[in-house]
Amino acid sequence: MTDTPHPLIAGLTRGWAGDLETLLSLYTEDCRFEDKPFGLVHHGHAGVKEVFEFTFSMMPDFKVTYHRHTEIGDTAAAEWTFTGSFHGEFEGRRHAGTPVSMDGVSFMTLRDGKILTNCDYHNLGTLSAQLSAA
């Protein structure tokens, strides 16, 4: 076993650490990024950039840690945990640095080594509970 992360996971880790150029380089121009619990769908690099900018506007210290990853043919999946300090409004309540953490999984379809579709699944109740308790 090696400690070297899979190139896709290494790129996603760098991208979600604040490197928008690296993140965009992992996605096809015609990609679809979907957050199932929030019911949001974003298209193309402009959509991925919108997700990135929104995420970092709410959590400037946002970080994703990837735990397990599998890739078979043109399909990939990765388990992750995100952490950050939430700044903004959630369910009518303002927050100024509330710590949050949430586990989830991304299912991806690949084309030519890049992400064509990315569907994120997570328990929105976990985030809601953390922000409601603060």
C-alpha positions as CSV (number, residue, x, y, z in Angstrom):
1,M,0.0,0.0,0.0
2,T,1.2,3.5,-0.8
3,D,0.7,6.8,1.0
4,T,0.5,8.6,-2.4
5,P,-3.1,9.7,-3.1
6,H,-4.8,8.9,-6.3
7,P,-4.3,11.8,-8.8
8,L,-8.0,12.7,-8.8
9,I,-8.2,12.7,-5.0
10,A,-4.9,14.7,-4.8
11,G,-6.3,17.3,-7.3
12,L,-9.7,17.5,-5.5
13,T,-7.9,18.0,-2.2
14,R,-5.8,20.8,-3.6
15,G,-8.8,22.3,-5.4
16,W,-11.0,22.3,-2.3
17,A,-8.2,23.8,-0.3
18,G,-8.7,27.0,-2.2
19,D,-7.1,26.4,-5.6
20,L,-9.9,27.2,-8.1
21,E,-7.6,26.6,-11.2
22,T,-6.8,23.1,-10.1
23,L,-10.4,22.4,-9.3
24,L,-11.6,23.5,-12.7
25,S,-8.9,21.5,-14.4
26,L,-10.5,18.3,-13.0
27,Y,-13.9,19.0,-14.6
28,T,-15.0,18.9,-18.3
29,E,-16.2,22.1,-19.8
30,D,-19.7,20.7,-20.0
31,C,-19.8,19.1,-16.5
32,R,-22.7,19.0,-14.1
33,F,-22.2,19.5,-10.3
34,E,-25.1,18.4,-8.2
35,D,-25.7,18.7,-4.4
36,K,-28.6,16.3,-3.9
37,P,-29.7,17.4,-0.3
38,F,-29.7,21.1,-1.2
39,G,-31.4,20.3,-4.6
40,L,-28.8,22.4,-6.4
41,V,-27.5,21.7,-9.9
42,H,-24.6,23.7,-11.5
43,H,-23.4,23.4,-15.1
44,G,-20.0,23.9,-16.6
45,H,-16.9,25.6,-15.3
46,A,-19.0,28.7,-14.4
47,G,-21.2,26.5,-12.2
48,V,-18.3,24.8,-10.4
49,K,-16.8,28.3,-9.9
50,E,-20.1,29.5,-8.4
51,V,-20.1,26.5,-6.0
52,F,-16.4,27.2,-5.1
53,E,-16.9,30.9,-4.5
54,F,-20.1,30.4,-2.5
55,T,-18.5,27.8,-0.3
56,F,-15.5,30.0,0.5
57,S,-17.6,33.0,1.1
58,M,-19.5,31.1,3.8
59,M,-16.5,29.1,5.1
60,P,-13.1,30.9,4.4
61,D,-11.3,28.0,6.1
62,F,-13.2,25.3,4.3
63,K,-11.3,22.0,4.0
64,V,-12.2,18.6,2.6
65,T,-10.5,15.4,3.7
66,Y,-11.0,12.3,1.5
67,H,-11.1,9.0,3.2
68,R,-11.8,6.3,0.6
69,H,-11.9,6.4,-3.2
70,T,-12.7,3.9,-5.9
71,E,-12.6,4.2,-9.6
72,I,-13.9,1.6,-12.1
73,G,-13.9,2.5,-15.7
74,D,-15.6,5.8,-16.1
75,T,-17.2,5.8,-12.6
76,A,-15.6,7.0,-9.4
77,A,-16.8,7.5,-5.8
78,A,-15.1,9.2,-2.8
79,E,-16.0,9.5,0.9
80,W,-15.2,12.8,2.4
81,T,-15.5,15.0,5.5
82,F,-15.7,18.8,5.2
83,T,-14.8,21.1,8.0
84,G,-14.9,24.9,8.3
85,S,-16.1,27.9,10.3
86,F,-19.5,29.0,9.0
87,H,-20.1,32.7,8.4
88,G,-23.5,33.7,7.1
89,E,-27.2,32.9,7.4
90,F,-28.7,29.5,7.8
91,E,-32.4,28.9,8.4
92,G,-32.9,32.6,9.4
93,R,-30.0,32.7,11.8
94,R,-26.7,34.6,11.4
95,H,-23.4,32.9,12.2
96,A,-20.0,34.4,12.6
97,G,-17.6,31.5,12.6
98,T,-19.6,28.5,13.9
99,P,-17.5,25.4,13.5
100,V,-19.1,22.7,11.3
101,S,-18.2,19.3,10.1
102,M,-20.1,16.9,7.8
103,D,-19.5,13.6,6.1
104,G,-20.6,12.8,2.6
105,V,-19.9,10.9,-0.6
106,S,-19.4,12.1,-4.2
107,F,-20.4,9.9,-7.1
108,M,-18.7,10.9,-10.3
109,T,-18.8,10.0,-14.0
110,L,-15.5,10.6,-15.8
111,R,-14.7,11.4,-19.4
112,D,-11.2,11.4,-20.7
113,G,-9.9,11.4,-17.1
114,K,-12.0,14.5,-16.0
115,I,-15.2,14.7,-14.1
116,L,-18.3,15.0,-16.3
117,T,-20.9,14.6,-13.5
118,N,-20.4,15.0,-9.7
119,C,-23.3,14.2,-7.4
120,D,-22.8,14.9,-3.7
121,Y,-24.8,13.2,-1.0
122,H,-24.7,14.1,2.6
123,N,-27.0,14.4,5.6
124,L,-28.2,18.0,5.6
125,G,-29.6,17.4,9.1
126,T,-26.1,17.1,10.4
127,L,-25.2,20.6,9.3
128,S,-28.6,21.9,10.4
129,A,-28.1,20.4,13.9
130,Q,-24.6,21.9,14.3
131,L,-25.8,25.4,13.2
132,S,-29.0,25.2,15.3
133,A,-27.1,24.3,18.5
134,A,-24.6,27.1,18.2
